[in-house]
Amino acid sequence: MKQDLAEMPDDEMTPDGATPDSAAVPASLIPHLSRAAVLLDIDGTLLDFAPTPREVWVPPGLSETLKQLYERTSGALALVSGRSLNDIDLIFAPDLFPAIGGHGAEMRLHTDSEAVAAHAPPLDPELKRRLAAIAKLSPGILLEDKGYSLALHYRLAPHAEKAIYEAVSLIRADLPNAPIEVLPGKSVCEIKHSGHTKASGVRELMMHAPFKGRRPFFIGDDVTDETVFAIMPDFDGLAFSVGRRATGVAGHFDAPRDVREFLAHLIDGETPATLS
């Protein structure tokens, strides 16, 4: 959803004066940080993929960028991830940020709050056991227990993709009433409770201060982020995809490094040329 700058008040724009029809979508599409809510996926968006989920790392400068965005938005910055909050905190330690974890299953509104709103029970242990056994189909399939979901990563075993999904389908057929949903991702098959998504988490987040009443922009890269892309117009917000031109987004970034550069430029007021 591209927006004409003529439709946006001057105080909602950065001062570069470029137009959306230029080669790069300008930073002027982004609301002024004092009125914005910054919502960011992690894997494949802020951070580059690694062979295993545990091997991702935070590049130099990113934590400082996020902390400055947090300050400039008066706390209206949140990480939106399929990872658990505990996992998110380990990745960005010692820094803490507001976050939606577990595809909307848990949420933290403030960095100084230990309270976590849980919206889904953990997966049934017996169901987890059956799903976990799928990892034995091939060496290289990595099992990740997120509490609210279970992920089967096959980045190291791409040949196993079909077998993984077939095995999951058999389990679902055997348990037709189980309240679960299968999320295909980039070299991962994730099984979670139905009824909560990243979008449901963002909707709730936007009901609370300091996010309430602000114009959000969300950056994500995967199929699971499309639910958030779809609801951005409901908040007069914008969505941007990474690595591909997803439906309904205002623009896209080629890679996480471009996202990191863009966010850094938002702080110092420059207009990056990496968003198209």
Secondary structure, DSSP 8 states (H G I E B T S, - for coil): ----GGGS-GGGS-TT---TTSSS--GGGS--TTTEEEEE--BTTTB---SSGGG----TTHHHHHHHHHHHTTT-EEEE-SS-HHHHHHHHTT----EEEGGGTEEE--TT----EE-S----HHHHHHHHGGGGGSTT-EEEE-SSEEEEE-TT-GGGHHHHHHHHHHHHHH-TT--EEEEEETTEEEEEETT--HHHHHHHHTTSTTTTTSEEEEEE-SGGGHHHHHHGGGGT-EEEEESS--TT-SEEESSHHHHHHHHHHHHHT---S-B-
